[in-house]
Amino acid sequence: MKTRFLIILTSVIVGLAQAYAGDSTFTLSPHLFVFDPGRTGIASAVWVNGQGLADNDQDLAAGKAGKALVLKKLGPTSTNASAGASIFGSTWIQFRSNELGFDIRDDSYHSGGSPRFNVATADGGFYFCGADGAASQTHFTDAQGRDWTRFRFTGADCFGGLPPNSTITEIDLILDEETTTIGSVIDNISVNGTIIRKD
């Protein structure tokens, strides 16, 4: 798995996010990517209107749905293809326990390995935080009657055990397992308690 992560990091440089402004307050946007060296066309990453959660209290009161990040891999898991979102900052991020996560709609795909966070740290470490591996899973229903699960990871939930206060140099949210036609419907990507979403 480390080899695949290194290939993805080398092959997918998708741009720099908005500037990081401190340990607890920063603005980042996820930059979408598709890794498909065989040009199979089975992987995709897109923002879809009306598939996500309300973006603010006004939209919530009006019953308005926001954008969701929809990741798909419509082919065998064994195929070397993936899709996701890379999160970069101009300054490295200090990881605080239980403040890394995302929300996934329950009618879409998730497992212990995908979608997941791939996390690189300043000391050369690589860690993997898969959806169903999160100890904190909160279930809720949106204004459209759709069920969701909020996944929040501690360092202990991540493969390899991400140490507290680690300096994170890169985070990729990635899907590389075969999905249903719905794919994985994701919203409210959270890093250090700050929600990162499409504007």
C-alpha positions in Angstrom: 0.0 0.0 0.0 2.9 2.4 0.7 4.2 1.9 -2.8 0.8 2.8 -4.3 0.6 5.9 -2.1 4.1 7.0 -3.2 3.1 6.6 -6.9 0.0 8.6 -6.4 1.9 11.4 -4.6 4.5 11.5 -7.4 1.9 11.4 -10.2 -0.8 13.7 -8.9 0.3 17.2 -8.1 -2.8 19.2 -8.5 -2.1 22.6 -7.2 -1.8 24.6 -4.0 -4.7 25.3 -1.7 -5.5 28.7 -0.1 -3.1 29.7 2.5 -3.0 28.1 5.9 -3.4 30.7 8.6 -2.5 28.9 11.8 -2.8 25.7 13.8 -6.6 25.9 14.4 -7.8 28.4 11.8 -7.2 28.0 8.1 -8.9 27.9 4.8 -8.2 25.0 2.4 -10.0 23.7 -0.6 -9.8 20.1 -1.8 -8.3 19.7 -5.2 -9.8 16.8 -7.1 -7.7 14.2 -9.0 -8.1 11.0 -11.0 -5.2 8.5 -11.2 -5.8 6.2 -14.1 -2.5 5.4 -15.9 -4.2 2.6 -18.0 -6.8 5.1 -19.2 -9.6 2.8 -18.2 -12.0 5.6 -17.6 -13.5 3.8 -14.5 -12.5 6.4 -11.9 -14.0 9.8 -11.4 -14.1 12.7 -8.8 -16.7 15.4 -9.2 -18.7 17.9 -7.2 -22.5 17.3 -7.6 -25.1 19.9 -6.7 -28.0 18.9 -4.5 -26.3 15.7 -3.3 -24.7 17.0 -0.1 -25.6 18.5 3.2 -26.8 22.1 3.7 -23.8 24.5 3.7 -25.1 26.9 6.3 -28.0 27.5 8.7 -30.0 29.5 6.2 -29.8 26.6 3.7 -30.6 24.1 6.4 -33.8 26.1 7.4 -34.8 26.2 3.8 -34.2 22.5 3.3 -31.6 23.2 0.7 -29.0 20.6 -0.1 -25.4 21.6 -1.0 -22.7 20.1 -3.1 -21.2 16.7 -2.4 -17.9 15.2 -3.5 -18.8 12.0 -5.4 -16.0 9.5 -5.9 -16.5 6.5 -8.2 -14.5 3.5 -9.4 -16.8 1.5 -11.7 -14.4 -1.4 -12.2 -12.5 -4.1 -10.3 -10.6 -3.0 -7.1 -7.5 -4.7 -8.6 -7.4 -2.2 -11.5 -4.7 0.4 -10.9 -7.0 3.4 -10.8 -8.3 5.8 -8.1 -10.0 9.1 -7.5 -10.0 11.6 -4.7 -9.1 15.0 -3.3 -5.7 16.3 -2.3 -5.4 18.9 0.5 -2.4 21.1 0.5 -1.4 24.1 2.6 1.4 26.7 2.4 2.4 25.7 6.0 2.3 22.3 7.5 -0.6 21.2 9.7 -0.3 20.1 13.3 -2.6 17.0 13.8 -5.0 17.2 16.7 -6.7 13.9 17.7 -10.2 13.2 16.6 -10.4 16.2 14.3 -9.8 14.4 11.0 -12.9 13.1 9.2 -15.7 13.3 6.7 -19.4 12.5 6.3 -20.7 9.8 3.9 -24.2 9.2 2.7 -25.3 5.8 3.9 -26.7 4.7 0.5 -23.2 5.1 -1.0 -20.0 3.0 -0.8 -17.7 2.8 2.1 -15.5 0.2 3.7 -12.6 -0.2 6.1 -10.2 0.7 3.3 -12.0 3.2 1.1 -12.6 6.0 1.0 -9.7 6.8 3.3 -7.3 9.5 4.2 -3.6 8.9 3.2 -1.6 11.0 5.5 2.1 12.0 5.1 4.1 13.5 8.0 7.2 15.5 8.2 9.2 12.7 9.7 8.6 10.5 6.7 5.6 8.5 8.1 2.6 7.4 6.1 -0.7 6.5 7.6 -4.1 5.4 6.4 -7.5 6.2 7.9 -10.3 4.1 6.3 -13.9 5.1 6.7 -15.2 2.1 8.7 -12.2 2.1 10.9 -13.2 5.3 12.6 -14.1 4.7 16.3 -16.4 7.7 16.2 -19.4 7.1 13.9 -22.4 9.3 14.3 -25.6 8.6 12.3 -28.0 11.3 11.3 -30.7 12.2 8.7 -30.6 15.3 6.5 -33.5 17.5 5.5 -34.2 15.4 2.4 -34.6 12.3 4.5 -31.2 10.8 3.5 -29.2 9.0 6.1 -25.5 9.9 6.7 -22.7 8.7 8.9 -20.1 11.2 10.3 -16.7 9.5 10.6 -14.1 11.0 13.0 -10.6 9.5 13.4 -8.2 9.5 16.2 -4.6 8.7 15.4 -5.1 5.3 16.9 -7.9 4.6 14.2 -5.3 5.1 11.5 -3.2 2.2 10.1 0.2 2.5 11.6 -1.0 4.7 14.5 -0.8 8.4 13.6 1.0 9.9 16.7 -0.7 12.9 18.5 0.7 16.3 17.4 2.3 14.9 14.3 3.2 17.5 11.6 1.2 16.6 8.6 2.7 17.6 5.2 0.0 16.2 2.9 -3.5 14.7 3.1 -5.2 12.8 0.3 -8.8 11.6 0.5 -8.8 8.6 -1.8 -11.1 5.9 -3.2 -9.5 2.9 -4.9 -12.0 0.1 -4.4 -14.8 -0.9 -6.7 -18.0 1.0 -5.9 -21.7 0.8 -6.8 -23.0 3.2 -9.5 -23.7 5.7 -6.8 -20.1 5.8 -5.7 -19.1 7.4 -2.4 -21.0 10.5 -1.7 -18.9 12.7 0.7 -19.4 16.0 2.4 -17.9 18.0 5.3 -14.3 16.9 5.0 -12.8 18.0 8.4 -9.2 18.7 9.3 -8.4 20.0 12.8 -12.1 20.7 13.3 -12.3 23.0 10.2 -14.8 21.9 7.5 -13.4 21.9 4.0 -15.9 21.9 1.2 -16.5 23.2 -2.3 -17.4 26.9 -2.4 
